[in-house]
C-alpha cells in the first residue's frame, strides 16, 4: 500500500524525488525515522557526557 502511494506520488511529480521531500508529512516521517534509528545512541552519548 505504501509502495503504491510512493509510486503514484513519483508519477504525479513527473519523476522528481524532491517533490516528496517538500511535503511536511514526509519531513516528519523522516525525522521520526532518524530518531528511532539514532535516538538510543544519542541519549547514551549525552548521558555519558553529563556524568563526567
BAFITOR-933079 format. One record per residue (C-alpha): residue number from 1; residue in one letter; chain; x, y, z. Coordinates in Angstrom, 3 decimals, always signed. Last residue first. Layout:
BEGIN
<pt nr="NUM" rest="a" kette="A" u="X" v="Y" w="Z"/>
...
end
This chain:
BEGIN
<pt nr="52" rest="x" kette="A" u="+31.665" v="+13.341" w="+33.558"/>
<pt nr="51" rest="x" kette="A" u="+28.105" v="+12.106" w="+34.138"/>
<pt nr="50" rest="x" kette="A" u="+26.637" v="+14.577" w="+31.612"/>
<pt nr="49" rest="x" kette="A" u="+28.943" v="+13.268" w="+28.880"/>
<pt nr="48" rest="x" kette="A" u="+27.702" v="+9.709" w="+29.473"/>
<pt nr="47" rest="x" kette="A" u="+24.101" v="+10.924" w="+29.407"/>
<pt nr="46" rest="x" kette="A" u="+24.570" v="+12.695" w="+26.075"/>
<pt nr="45" rest="x" kette="A" u="+26.263" v="+9.733" w="+24.418"/>
<pt nr="44" rest="x" kette="A" u="+23.624" v="+7.297" w="+25.703"/>
<pt nr="43" rest="x" kette="A" u="+20.831" v="+9.572" w="+24.503"/>
<pt nr="42" rest="x" kette="A" u="+22.401" v="+9.868" w="+21.045"/>
<pt nr="41" rest="x" kette="A" u="+22.842" v="+6.113" w="+20.738"/>
<pt nr="40" rest="x" kette="A" u="+19.257" v="+5.448" w="+21.767"/>
<pt nr="39" rest="x" kette="A" u="+17.876" v="+8.069" w="+19.376"/>
<pt nr="38" rest="x" kette="A" u="+19.821" v="+7.028" w="+16.272"/>
<pt nr="37" rest="x" kette="A" u="+17.425" v="+4.760" w="+14.397"/>
<pt nr="36" rest="x" kette="A" u="+14.155" v="+5.783" w="+16.049"/>
<pt nr="35" rest="x" kette="A" u="+15.078" v="+9.451" w="+15.918"/>
<pt nr="34" rest="x" kette="A" u="+16.079" v="+9.172" w="+12.259"/>
<pt nr="33" rest="x" kette="A" u="+12.755" v="+7.539" w="+11.419"/>
<pt nr="32" rest="x" kette="A" u="+10.833" v="+10.170" w="+13.352"/>
<pt nr="31" rest="x" kette="A" u="+12.667" v="+12.913" w="+11.457"/>
<pt nr="30" rest="x" kette="A" u="+11.977" v="+11.176" w="+8.124"/>
<pt nr="29" rest="x" kette="A" u="+8.275" v="+10.819" w="+8.970"/>
<pt nr="28" rest="x" kette="A" u="+8.023" v="+14.492" w="+9.926"/>
<pt nr="27" rest="x" kette="A" u="+9.764" v="+15.538" w="+6.697"/>
<pt nr="26" rest="x" kette="A" u="+7.420" v="+13.366" w="+4.662"/>
<pt nr="25" rest="x" kette="A" u="+4.380" v="+14.883" w="+6.357"/>
<pt nr="24" rest="x" kette="A" u="+5.619" v="+18.383" w="+5.571"/>
<pt nr="23" rest="x" kette="A" u="+5.868" v="+17.641" w="+1.813"/>
<pt nr="22" rest="x" kette="A" u="+8.932" v="+19.091" w="+0.111"/>
<pt nr="21" rest="x" kette="A" u="+10.822" v="+15.794" w="+0.302"/>
<pt nr="20" rest="x" kette="A" u="+8.338" v="+14.049" w="-1.990"/>
<pt nr="19" rest="x" kette="A" u="+8.673" v="+16.727" w="-4.655"/>
<pt nr="18" rest="x" kette="A" u="+12.465" v="+16.404" w="-4.474"/>
<pt nr="17" rest="x" kette="A" u="+12.100" v="+12.934" w="-5.997"/>
<pt nr="16" rest="x" kette="A" u="+11.177" v="+14.492" w="-9.372"/>
<pt nr="15" rest="x" kette="A" u="+9.839" v="+11.913" w="-11.829"/>
<pt nr="14" rest="x" kette="A" u="+6.955" v="+13.990" w="-13.123"/>
<pt nr="13" rest="x" kette="A" u="+5.658" v="+14.835" w="-9.673"/>
<pt nr="12" rest="x" kette="A" u="+2.443" v="+12.904" w="-10.287"/>
<pt nr="11" rest="x" kette="A" u="+4.401" v="+9.773" w="-11.227"/>
<pt nr="10" rest="x" kette="A" u="+6.506" v="+9.928" w="-8.075"/>
<pt nr="9" rest="x" kette="A" u="+3.396" v="+10.481" w="-5.971"/>
<pt nr="8" rest="x" kette="A" u="+1.798" v="+7.369" w="-7.517"/>
<pt nr="7" rest="x" kette="A" u="+4.963" v="+5.321" w="-6.958"/>
<pt nr="6" rest="x" kette="A" u="+5.106" v="+6.419" w="-3.334"/>
<pt nr="5" rest="x" kette="A" u="+1.418" v="+5.673" w="-2.833"/>
<pt nr="4" rest="x" kette="A" u="+1.739" v="+2.216" w="-4.387"/>
<pt nr="3" rest="x" kette="A" u="+4.727" v="+1.463" w="-2.184"/>
<pt nr="2" rest="x" kette="A" u="+2.764" v="+2.469" w="+0.895"/>
<pt nr="1" rest="x" kette="A" u="+0.000" v="+0.000" w="+0.000"/>
end
